[in-house]
Amino acid sequence: MSRFPKPREDLQGFAAYRTQQMAAEVKIHANEWGEPTSAAGYLSADELEALLLNRYPDDGAALRGALARRWDVTEDQILFGNGSNELLLDTFLAFAGHGRTVLLFEPTYSMHERLARTAGSTVVLEEIGLPYDVTLARATAAMERVKPHVVLFCTPNNPTGNTVAREVVAGVASRWPETLVLVDEAYTEFAGTTHMPLVKTHPNVVVTRTFSKARAAAALRLGVLVADPAIASIYRAVARPYSVNALTFAVALRVLEDEAQVERRVARARAERERIAAALATQGAVQAFPSEANFILFRVKEPTAAVHARFLAQGVLIRDVSGWPGCAGCLRVTVGTRAENDRFIAALGPVFKGVGVTK
Ligand SMILES: Cc1ncc(COP(=O)(O)O)c(C=O)c1O
């Protein structure tokens, strides 16, 4: 046996996160915004000239101020991360980790489990399955059984697309004040609802947001977390200094000012989502789940790998999520540009030809 460093026992068998980066003309697999948003549209040549790289960046004071005003919270309640993934990891580093437990309601965003495990936490998966109906009774029963240090709610939930009701999050947060309750709101703009007011009434609730979805800036890598000031100071204690860079802060401030674009994207996503849902509803071999996000989950009757490959043969890359707990037989399509969605809809006939009966 050759001698070389080995990872922790609990990380053995861990493989890299894969996002199915296959070549395809139409890529509607990663819940990104399909229309290009150029950095040059946000910063002028003069502004770039003034942006100096030799010093470490500030802590995003201008952006922090703007977000605090918009969300009616204090500046010390806001934390930034290199994507909301980084803030999720910090959550597990600070509040979970070795000897502590994280509760997740499945199927949900697969990085929740990966990051919790990376931090050394014990992860308990409560399988809700489909339809993804996280009720207060269900959540309470799981909380009583598991007594986790951290529990996550994702709303709208990836990959199912539906929301989790305020009373569920509030009910759990009130009854278990020593559990950190994280609400992942990556897709919240599309649904038009938020649980952020709970941060004021329940200090154990934290909310994460991202610039990667409705703000169409996934490449910026900017996530935001809103917490009670005392909880926020715990996050600050584990955060790396300068993990968000000066270019990101400068562009993000402009992206934030561009609210009209967010409204336009949300309206567009809703209309296009309904168009895709209507097309899926004509396919007898498909069961689509109602979504309030910029993607739709659907279940097929055949092995998902075969269906996924047939979409790819039509030039359309979607996401096979059948391996996610509670998601057997399912694929997820992101709402793309109108032209991309046309391609997806046109592919349905050839992909499902002869499978089930067209309704
Ligand atoms: C539910 C959910 N949370 C967080 C993220 C990660 O976002 P970010 O780009 O801010 O790291 C994603 C990305 O797909 C997501 O689906």
The ligand as an SDF file (V2000), in Angstrom:
LIG
                    3D

 16 16  0  0  0  0  0  0  0  0999 V2000
  -31.3700   26.4980   -3.0790 C   0  0  0  0  0  0  0  0  0  0  0  0
  -30.0360   27.0230   -3.4670 C   0  0  0  0  0  0  0  0  0  0  0  0
  -29.3050   27.6680   -2.5480 N   0  0  0  0  0  0  0  0  0  0  0  0
  -28.1000   28.1530   -2.8450 C   0  0  0  0  0  0  0  0  0  0  0  0
  -27.5560   28.0100   -4.1120 C   0  0  0  0  0  0  0  0  0  0  0  0
  -26.1650   28.4870   -4.3490 C   0  0  0  0  0  0  0  0  0  0  0  0
  -26.1400   29.7810   -4.7330 O   0  0  0  0  0  0  0  0  0  0  0  0
  -24.8140   30.6340   -4.8490 P   0  0  0  0  0  0  0  0  0  0  0  0
  -24.5720   30.7960   -6.3050 O   0  0  0  0  0  0  0  0  0  0  0  0
  -25.2120   31.9190   -4.1750 O   0  0  0  0  0  0  0  0  0  0  0  0
  -23.7000   29.9250   -4.1390 O   0  0  0  0  0  0  0  0  0  0  0  0
  -28.2800   27.3790   -5.1050 C   0  0  0  0  0  0  0  0  0  0  0  0
  -27.7210   27.2140   -6.4560 C   0  0  0  0  0  0  0  0  0  0  0  0
  -28.2090   26.5830   -7.3220 O   0  0  0  0  0  0  0  0  0  0  0  0
  -29.5500   26.8580   -4.7710 C   0  0  0  0  0  0  0  0  0  0  0  0
  -30.2810   26.1920   -5.6610 O   0  0  0  0  0  0  0  0  0  0  0  0
  1  2  1  0
  2  3  1  0
  2 15  2  0
  3  4  2  0
  4  5  1  0
  5  6  1  0
  5 12  2  0
  6  7  1  0
  7  8  1  0
  8  9  2  0
  8 10  1  0
  8 11  1  0
 12 13  1  0
 12 15  1  0
 13 14  2  0
 15 16  1  0
M  END
$$$$
